[in-house]
Every structure is written in C-alpha cells, then in structure tokens.
Amino acid sequence: MALPTQLPSARHVTRLSLPLIGAFVVGAIAYGGLYTFPALSVAFAEEFGVSRTVAVTPWTMFLLVTAISSPLLGRAYDEFADRDLLTASMILLAAGWLAMYLAPDISIVILAYAAFHALGLQLAFIGTTTAIARRYAGVSGLALGIAYAGPGIGVAVALPVAAGLIQTAGWRSTSLAFLAASLLGVVFVWLMTAGPRVLVPARPASGTTREKESEFAARASGLHETAAPGAVSAGFDAIIGGGVLLAFGAASDAPALALVGIMAHGVGTGATIAVRSAALSDVFSGPNFGTIFGFMAVAYPVGGAIAVYTGSLSADRFGNYLPLVALVMVALVGWAVALWIAGPRRRGGRSRTSPASSD
C-alpha cells in the first residue's frame, strides 16, 4: 500500500483540531451545569419550603421556552456570526447562574431557567452543531461525534461534583462555580470559531430531492431537540431516535413518518425524565442519594458516546443508519425493563409504596 508522500504539518493539524477542542469544552460547560438540576431541585425544595412539584417547575419552563425559541435561534445562526451568538450563549448561562445565586425565592429560579438558561443552552447546542458542520464538510458526522462527547463527559463530571458542593458549601456557592465556568467558556467559543469563516450560500426553494430531505431532517431533529434537550438528548436521542426514524422516513419518501416518530420519541423521553429521578430515589433512598445519583450519571455519557460514534461513523462510512436499528431496539428494551423493575408493584392487594398494615 502506498504511503502519503507528505504528512500534514503540525500547524495544519492544530488548525483542524482547535475547533473540535473548543466545541468539546463548550458543550461540557453548557450541559454539565444544567444537568445537575436533579440535585439542585432537592435543595430548592428544602430552602424555599416548596413541594417537589414546584421545585421541578424551573425545568418544565426551561423545556417550554426551549421549544418556543428553538426555531428563532436556529434562524439567527443563518443571519449572524456564530462566534457572536455562541459568546452570547455563555453570557446568558452565566447570567442565569448569577440570578440563581441571588434568588430570594423559587420564582427567580424559575426565571433563571426559563429565560437565561433555556436561551443560553439552545444557542450553545445549535451553534456548536452549526459551527462544526460548516467547518468540517464531508466528515461532519465524525466531527460532531467528537464534539458531542463533551456534553456527556461534562454531565458525568459536574453531577457528582455538584452533589458534593451542595452538601458542603450549599447550592448558591455551586451556582457561582458554574457561573465562573460559563465565563471561561467564552475563551473556548473563540477557540471553536477560529480559522476562516465558512460561508454557506442560500439555497433556492426548488432544490433537489436530497436537498429537501436534508432540510427536513434538520428541522425534524430540531423539533425533537426542543422536546428533550441536553447531553443525553444530543448524544443519544438525536442520533438514535432522529437517525433511525429519518432513515425510514425522509430517505424513503415518507417525511411525515419521520416527523411524527421523532416528536413521539421526544415526548417519551421527556416523560421518562420525570420518572427517572423518582424511581432512583425510591430504590436508593437515604442521606447519600445525591452522591449515588451523581455516580450513576456516569452511565449517561457511556450510552451517549456509543450512540454518537455508531451514528456518525455509520453515516460517514456507509451512508445509512442500519447499525442504529439494533442499538435503538436494545436501548428501548433495556430502558423499559429497568422502569418495570424499579416501578411500584402490587403485593397482596397493595402497591409497593403503600404503607404496610399493622399485624
């Protein structure tokens, strides 16, 4: 086999790799802090004296605002420089953490998640996807796979660290730590957007069939992401759920099937978010639940990394998502079995959570 006559220079390799490093860290910072919410919500309930339902309202509003704003934010990346918008995303996240630190009651926490965090995270997610895809044309699947590993690792590191900080220094000090990380993220935004800008010319409305399918795929994935944004969603759901459904939808002249399937997948993922924390707290109740939950979160990036690389490599190398068909079936069955085992049972005419009758 003939070897290349000239190896790429160190400067060339550095120029190619710096945006990926920046995207990796930006994703870790953006998602890592926000996905400590399961631990933070317990602290909110205790300090503000509110119910668990009220304590999780910030996350509900976060999802709602994300869904409403996502199309507009996506459009913004077609109109303005990605560096400016990604910088704004880090500043918005920092503002959200500052608002939480100063919050006198739960209403300000809700505002922080609904306004600052929702807009900041979605700007970061859309911007990272856009910036990397435009800079790595032809190998965008692999490049995005590397970049999307950042959010998963960020969650794996941030959640156990945050659980410990909340127990020792308090949740307000934890918010300050994430504020500092968000401001540091501006440096990595500039690293990610280094190099010459890649201009994507506007496409006429009457494009080819493949162009229309690609445009629909992007919109459908965006709709799914608004239903369940986050590290797990970006690394796992968007690739597995979006990829498999698009393979059987847009690519087979049935785009409506892809749209309905992805929206249903997002609804199902969103529903399990509420169940997941409750199920884990039932199984692992006790004073160290935060720490246990933090360590269990290591499983999320593992699954996300498998999905990211399977999806990106299969798309780049084979031009299809067939390896994801088996993977999504395994994930679906595994998650359903886990929920069934952890869920309440009826024993002797009563559920597992019902108090036992005295003899």
ZIURJO-V538465 format. One record per residue. NEAR is the number of other ideal C-beta (glycine too) atoms within 12 Angstrom. Layout:
# ZIURJO-V538465
near
NEAR
NEAR
This chain:
# ZIURJO-V538465
near
3
4
6
7
6
7
9
13
10
10
11
13
13
16
18
22
25
26
40
36
28
39
47
34
37
47
52
38
45
53
50
41
49
50
49
42
47
40
40
45
40
30
32
39
23
20
21
26
12
22
15
21
16
21
30
30
28
40
37
23
28
40
36
22
31
41
28
19
33
34
20
22
37
29
18
24
34
23
15
21
22
41
30
22
34
47
32
30
47
44
27
38
46
34
28
39
40
26
31
46
26
18
27
14
20
30
21
24
40
32
27
42
42
31
29
40
48
39
37
48
51
45
42
56
48
41
43
50
41
40
44
41
31
29
34
29
16
12
21
30
31
27
35
41
40
33
46
49
38
41
46
41
31
45
46
33
30
41
41
28
29
42
33
25
28
35
23
15
18
21
36
26
21
34
40
24
30
46
32
21
33
44
25
25
44
31
22
37
40
26
27
43
34
24
25
10
17
19
12
16
8
10
15
10
9
9
14
12
15
15
16
20
23
22
25
29
29
32
26
35
43
36
35
44
45
38
32
40
47
47
47
41
45
50
46
43
47
45
46
43
43
44
42
39
38
38
32
26
30
33
27
18
15
18
25
17
22
34
25
19
31
42
30
22
38
35
23
25
34
30
18
28
32
26
23
30
32
27
26
30
25
21
22
20
16
13
11
18
24
36
23
23
37
33
22
30
39
21
26
38
36
23
31
41
31
30
40
42
33
35
42
36
27
29
33
22
18
16
14
22
36
20
27
36
22
18
28
32
15
19
32
24
14
16
29
17
13
21
23
14
15
24
21
18
15
11
12
10
9
13
14
17
18
13
8
12
9
4
3
